[in-house]
Amino acid sequence: MNRKALALLLSLACLAGAAQALDEHVALVKNVTGKVQVQRGGALVDVVPGTALFVSDRLVSGAGAAAGIVFKDGTLLTLGASSDIEVRRYVFEPAEAHYAFAVFLAKGEAIYASGKIGKLAPESVKVGTPTATVGVRGTRFIIQAH
């Protein structure tokens, strides 16, 4: 195989990988009030409605800010002012019955409302804080971390 063909194949493989990575988002930001940023790979990016979120993303909201987030399974998370939350784990594969939802609220407050993961496999949902981990057995709660 000549070098040009090999280079073209490698370029196409990289583009396909990038397209697949874009499709692996776990949630979308539906609304934002004030300054909310996502920390991804060492960079801070301003969040706007439609921003895709991925596992390992960390959302940080400023004073008076808030964000509404919808996960692929329908889980709703509202991030309050001056908050810091990280998406640690997310798996929603109903055909294989694989589920996981784990976030860590380092500070601030959030409102959680269960989606399909919380209903089908409540033992798979974990919300951590610096002093405790909440296992979800209900459908809605408010959590605060100081």
Long-range contacts (C-beta under 8 A, 24 or more apart in sequence): 22-52, 24-54, 25-52, 25-53, 25-54, 25-72, 26-53, 26-54, 26-55, 26-71, 26-72, 26-87, 26-90, 26-92, 27-52, 27-53, 27-69, 27-70, 27-71, 27-72, 27-75, 27-77, 27-87, 27-90, 28-52, 28-53, 28-69, 28-70, 29-53, 29-67, 29-68, 29-69, 30-68, 30-69, 30-70, 31-67, 31-68, 32-65, 32-66, 32-67, 32-68, 33-64, 33-65, 33-66, 33-67, 34-61, 34-62, 34-63, 34-64, 34-65, 34-66, 34-81, 35-61, 35-62, 35-65, 36-60, 36-61, 36-62, 36-65, 36-66, 36-67, 36-79, 53-87, 54-87, 55-87, 55-88, 55-89, 55-90, 56-86, 56-87, 56-88, 57-86, 57-87, 58-84, 58-85, 58-86, 58-87, 59-83, 59-84, 59-85, 59-86, 59-87, 60-84, 61-108, 71-101, 71-115, 71-117, 73-99, 73-101, 73-115, 73-116, 73-117, 74-115, 74-116, 75-101, 75-112, 75-113, 75-114, 75-115, 75-116, 75-117, 75-118, 76-111, 76-112, 76-113, 76-115, 77-103, 77-110, 77-111, 77-112, 77-113, 78-110, 78-111, 79-108, 79-110, 80-108, 80-109, 80-110, 80-111, 81-108, 81-109, 82-107, 82-108, 83-107, 83-108, 83-109, 83-110, 84-108, 85-110, 88-128, 89-126, 91-124, 92-116, 92-117, 94-120, 97-121, 99-124, 100-124, 101-125, 101-126, 102-126, 102-127, 102-128, 103-127, 103-128, 104-128, 104-129, 105-129, 105-143, 105-144, 105-145, 106-130, 106-145, 107-145, 107-146, 108-144, 108-145, 109-142, 109-143, 109-144, 109-145, 110-142, 110-143, 111-140, 111-141, 111-142, 112-136, 112-140, 112-141, 112-142, 112-143, 113-139, 113-140, 114-138, 114-139, 114-140
